[in-house]
Amino acid sequence: MERTRENVINVVKGLPFFDSFSDDEIRMFTQYLSLRQVDEGTVLFSEGEMGDYLFFVIDGMVEVSLTGDGKKHRIIANFGPGASVGEMALLDDYERSATVRTATPCEILILTKYKFDKILDEQPKTGIKVLKGLAKNISLRLRASQGRFKDIL
């Protein structure tokens, strides 16, 4: 199904990441997003490459993997509708920390670093809300990782 701009706005309104955004902020923010349909098995980004975007999963499932001993990929997480993936690429200039591949056909909304920087310049209050959301997501994932490490110890 091809989504209209109004459909995209309604989808974004339903994402937990945007709970603190006003309707006007969501309407403005969606102008900076690109919608893509992605086939199952598509690598969205690879561990070690430079990143310049994050995406929100609208429909479908993605899997996150790391390269372990013997160069074998090990799936460490799965994310479905509502999840954001690739946040660090908007905040730093380092290589991707993991590989992300679609586990099913997916629909994603992409925010590039370039467009994020434009939001910060043109709409700083909204940009701060995005930064807070990114920080919260990264913090939650770090806490979950620490919990897994405690289980190993």
C-alpha positions in Angstrom: 0.0 0.0 0.0 1.4 3.4 -1.0 1.1 5.8 2.0 0.0 9.4 1.6 1.6 12.1 3.5 -1.4 12.1 5.9 -0.9 8.4 6.4 2.7 8.9 7.4 1.8 11.7 9.8 -0.8 9.4 11.5 1.8 6.5 11.6 4.4 8.8 13.3 1.8 10.0 15.8 1.4 6.4 16.9 5.1 5.8 17.5 6.1 5.9 21.2 9.2 8.0 20.3 6.9 10.9 19.4 4.6 10.9 22.5 5.9 14.3 23.6 5.5 15.9 20.2 2.6 18.2 19.3 0.6 17.6 16.1 2.4 20.6 14.5 5.8 19.2 15.5 4.9 15.8 14.0 3.6 17.4 10.8 6.9 19.4 10.5 9.1 16.5 11.4 7.6 14.1 8.8 8.7 16.5 6.1 12.3 15.4 6.9 11.5 11.7 6.7 11.7 9.3 3.7 9.5 6.3 3.5 10.8 3.1 2.0 9.5 -0.4 1.3 12.3 -3.0 1.9 12.3 -6.7 0.9 13.1 -9.5 3.3 16.8 -10.2 3.7 18.0 -6.7 2.8 21.0 -5.5 4.7 20.1 -1.9 5.8 23.6 -1.3 7.1 26.6 -3.3 8.0 28.9 -3.4 11.1 32.0 -1.3 10.4 30.6 1.0 7.7 30.0 4.7 8.3 26.5 5.6 9.2 24.5 8.6 8.3 20.9 7.7 9.1 18.5 6.1 11.5 15.2 4.5 10.7 11.9 3.8 12.4 10.3 0.4 11.7 6.7 1.0 10.6 5.9 -2.5 9.6 7.9 -5.7 9.6 10.8 -7.0 11.7 14.6 -6.3 11.5 17.4 -8.3 13.2 20.5 -6.8 14.6 23.7 -9.0 14.5 27.3 -8.7 15.6 30.3 -10.4 14.1 31.7 -12.9 16.7 34.7 -15.2 16.8 35.3 -16.9 13.5 33.5 -14.0 11.7 30.2 -15.6 12.3 27.2 -13.2 12.6 25.2 -13.7 15.8 21.7 -12.1 16.1 21.6 -10.1 19.3 18.2 -8.3 18.9 15.0 -8.1 16.9 13.0 -4.9 16.4 9.5 -4.5 15.1 7.0 -1.7 14.5 7.6 1.4 16.6 11.4 0.8 17.1 14.1 3.2 16.0 17.4 1.7 14.8 20.7 3.4 14.1 20.5 6.3 16.5 24.2 6.6 17.1 24.8 7.5 13.5 23.0 10.8 14.1 25.1 11.6 17.1 28.7 10.6 16.3 31.0 10.1 13.3 32.0 6.5 14.0 31.4 3.2 12.3 28.2 1.2 12.7 28.4 -1.0 15.7 26.2 -3.8 14.2 24.6 -5.2 11.1 20.9 -4.7 10.5 19.0 -6.9 8.1 15.3 -7.2 7.4 13.8 -10.4 8.8 10.5 -9.8 6.9 9.4 -7.3 4.3 9.5 -4.0 6.0 8.3 -0.4 5.8 10.7 2.1 7.3 10.9 5.8 7.8 14.4 7.2 7.3 15.9 10.3 9.0 19.4 11.2 7.6 22.0 13.0 9.6 21.9 15.8 7.1 18.1 16.3 7.6 18.5 15.9 11.4 21.1 18.7 11.4 18.6 20.8 9.4 16.0 20.2 12.1 18.4 21.3 14.7 19.2 24.5 12.8 15.6 25.3 11.6 13.5 23.9 14.5 15.8 23.7 17.6 13.0 23.0 20.1 11.8 20.0 18.0 15.5 19.0 17.5 16.0 18.9 21.3 12.9 16.6 21.6 14.5 14.3 19.0 17.8 14.4 20.9 16.1 13.5 24.1 14.3 10.6 22.4 17.6 9.3 20.9 19.3 9.6 24.3 16.4 7.7 26.0 16.5 4.9 23.5 20.3 4.5 23.7 20.1 4.6 27.5 17.4 1.9 27.6 19.4 -0.4 25.3 22.5 0.1 27.3 20.6 -0.8 30.5 19.2 -3.9 28.8 22.8 -4.9 27.7 24.1 -4.4 31.3 21.3 -6.7 32.5 22.4 -9.4 30.0 26.0 -9.1 31.1 25.0 -9.5 34.8 23.3 -12.8 33.8 26.6 -14.0 32.3 28.6 -13.1 35.4 
